[in-house]
Amino acid sequence: MHYLLFTVLAFIWSIGFYLQKITNFAFGPITVGTCGCLGGAFILWISWFLKKSKWGLTQKHILPLIWITIIGYIYPFATTPFLIHKIGHGFIGMMVSLVPILTIFISIPILKVFPSRLQLLGVLVGFGGMFLIALDGLNRNVRPLYLLLAMLTPLCFAITNSLIQRNFRNVPSLTLVAVLMTSAGIVLAPMAIVFEKVTLDHNLTQALIAMVLFAFFCRGFGTVVFYKLIKDKGPLFAGLITYVVPLGALFWSWFDNERITLKQVATIVAILFVVVFVQKDIIARNAFKASK
């Protein structure tokens, strides 16, 4: 059952990049981000009430919540649909593979956790992968500004991971993510209303269907499945999804007739290969500490 849920989650999250491209036919990126946040939050709150989850948040969490909402939700949710339109959803999907490596790097200043030699090697490979992906984008005449914005996305997720680990250890994950998505949606909604408009043409129906699937299915249901896997099988098993989603994104990119180069495939495979070994090193170190 858990492997089936894992497969479903990999499908849901990898196709999410493709669905965001379709939403761009009729909606602006901030609108897509708003609906993704609010639609996902709606499903999460339903799950929260059904499971009778604890609240866990206090006044001391307000400032970290604000920072994480901006860095980990408002920025990536608003810019990703725009970048998918400009660069391609396969390219953006590849960036997900860099999150575990960058999290190790970011955890040094935020968590005061210093990496082992193997982890440090993984960080260097991750930065090398970012360089190769960016170089491939430049060779396809992608504007440098778009590449910079795209590379900031995995960095924002890495910062978010470390901030959550530092500030919200005793807060239920479902509560935290529901609050963050709701907060981001509330901030983005007025911006979408003021700055964007809906394109009323023959693509509207297709874009609406993609929006509903993306918001409720990818953001909402996918997140619920992810945290169920964490609860039932542990964070290491659930975290394996990080390896599968970029490969799934490349598949949907190929399905959509986007250009996929051998350099892209080789880079993503190399990064994921290193991530696997780094994760094994982390597991071994944690097991050693636990045995003391």
N, C-alpha and C positions, 0 to 999 in steps of 0.2 A: 504493500500500500504506500509506504513512504517513498519508494523508488518511482512509483507512478506519480505521486505528488511532485517529486523532484522534476520528472520529465515534463509534467504540465507547467510547472513554474518556469522551466527553461524556455518552453515554447512561448508562454505568456510574455515574459520579459524581453525575449529576443525579438518578437514580432512587434513590440511596442515602438521601436524605432521606425519601422515601416509604417505603422498606423499614424504616427505623428507626421510623416511625410504626406499622407493622404489628407490629413486635417488641414494642411497648408493650402489645399485647393480653394478653401472658402474662409478659413479663419486665420487671424494673425497669431504670432507666436505667444504673445502674452495671454490671449484668449485661450489658447491650447493649454498653457501652463495653469491658468486659473481653473479651467474645467478639470484638468488632471488632479489638481490639489483638492478641490471641493468634492469631486466625484469619488476620489479615493478616500477622502476623510469620511464621507457618508457611509461607505461600506465598513470602514474601520470602527466608526462609532456604533454601528449596528452590532458588529462583533464584540465590541467593548461591553455593551449593555447585556448581550446574550450570555457572555462569559462572566458577567458581574466582576469585571476586573477592578483592582484597586486604583486609587487616584495617584498617590505617591508624590505629587508635586507640591512644593512649598514656595514661599516668597523668595528664598535664596536662589531658586531656579530661574527667576524671571530674566535676568541679564544673559545667562547662557542660552536660554530659549530664544531670545532676540537674535543673538549672534548666529546660532545654528539655523534659525529660520531664514536669515538673509543669505548666509554662505551656502548652506546645504539644500535649500529648497527654492527660495525666490530666484536666485541667480540661475541655477541649472534648469529649473522648470521653465523659465522664461526664455532662456537663450538656446536651449537644445532644439526646439522646433525650428527656430530661425536658422541655426547652423545646419540642421538636416536639410533644409531647403537650399542652402548655399553650397554645402560641401557634399552631402550624401549621407544616408543613414548608416551605411556600412562603415564609413570612416568614423562617425561618432561612436558607433557601437564598439569599435576597436579600443577606444579610449577607456572603456570600462575595465579592460584587462590591467590597466596601470594602477588602479585604486589600491590593491593590496600592497604593492611595492611602495607607492607613495605614502601609504599609511605608516609604514615602518619609518620612513624619513621624517614625517611630520611628528611622530610620537616622541622624537628626541627632544624638541623644545617644549612640547605641550605636556607629555607624560613623564619626561626625564628617564625614558627607557632607551638604553643604548644598544644598538644592534650588534649581533655577532658578526664575524668576518663573512660568513655565508650570506647573512641578511644584508650586510653592506654591499656585497657583490650584487645581490638582487636589486638594490637601489640603483646602483650604477648601470645595470642592464636595463632597468626601467627607464632611466633618463636617456640611455642610448636608444631605446625603443621609441620614446617620444621624439627624439631627433630624427630617426629614420621615417617615422610616420609623417612628421612635419615636412621633411625633405621630399617625400613622395607627393605630399599635397602641393608643394611649390612646383614640382615637376608637372603637375596637372593644372598649373596656373591658378591655384586657389590663393585668394588674397591673404597676405601675412596676418592681417588683423583677425580674420576668421579663424586661422590656425591658432593664434594666441588665445582667442576666446574658447576654442574647443579644448585646448590643453589645460585651461583653467578649471574645466569641469571636473576631471578626476582629482585635481588638486583640492577643489572645494569639498568633494566627497571624503577625501582622506582627512582633511581638517575636521570635518563633521564627525567622522568616526572617532577621532582622538578626543574631541570635546565631549562627546557623549560618554565615552569611557571614563573621562575625568570627573564629569559633573552629575551623571545620572545613573550611577551604579545600582541604586536602590529604587529606581522608578520603573514600573512595568513598561516593557517595550511598546506594547499596544497603546497604552495611554500616551506615551511620549510622541510616537509617530502620528497619532490622530491629532494631537494638539498642534504639532509642527505643520502638518498638512493644512489644517484648518486656518492657522495663523497666516501661512503663506498665501492661501486662497483669498483670504479677506484683504490682504495687502494688494495682491495682484488684480483683483476684480475691478476696483475703480480705475486703475491704469488701463485695463483692457477696454473699459467703457469709453474713456476719454480719448485714447490714442488709436484705437483700432475699429474696424467695421467689418461686417460679414459680407462676403462676395456672393450675391444672389444670382447664380447661374446654374447650368446643368450639373455642375460638380457638387452642389450643396448637399444633396441627399447622400452621396458617397462620403463626403467629408463628415456629415453628421453621424453616420453609422460608425465611421472610424473613431470619431470623438467619444461616442458612448462606450465603445469597446475599450479604447485606451484608458478612459477615466475610471470606469467601474471595474473592468476586467483586469487591465494591466496594473494600474495604480492601487486599486482597492483590493480585489480578490487575490491578486498576486502577492501583495504584502501580507495578507492574512495567512496564506499558504506558507510563506517564508517563515513567519514567526511560529507557525505550528510545527514546521520542520525543526526549528531551533529548540522548541519545547520537547518534542518527542525524540529527536535524534542528536541534538546538541549543535552548537554553533559551527563546529568544524565540518560536519556533514552538510549543513545548510550553506556554509560558506563556499562549498564546491561549485555553487551556481555561478560564482565569479568566473570560473574557467570556461563554462559552457556558453554563457550569454554572448560573449564576443564572437565565438564561432557561429552561433545561431544568427547573429547580426550579419555576419559575412554571407551566410546562406541566403537570407532575405534580400541582401544587397544584390547577390547574383540573380535571384528570382526576379528582381525588379530591373534587371538589365543594367545595373550600375557597373562601372568599370572596376574590376578587381585585378590587381597586379600581383605577380609572384612575390614581389618585395613585401606587400601587405601581408600575405599569407605567411611568409617566412618570419616576418617580424612578430606577428601575433603568436605563432607557435613557439618561437624562442622565448617570448615574455612569459607565456603560460607555463612553459617547461621550467623556467627559473622559479616562478611562483610556487610550483609544486614542491621543489626542493627547499625553498625558503620556509614554506608551511611545515614541512617535515621537521626542519630544524627547530622551529618554534614549538612544535608538539613535543619533541625530544627534550628541549630545555625545560618546558613546563612540567613534564613527567619527572625530570631529575629533581626539580625544586620540590615537587609534591612528595617525593620519596624521602626527603631529608627530615 
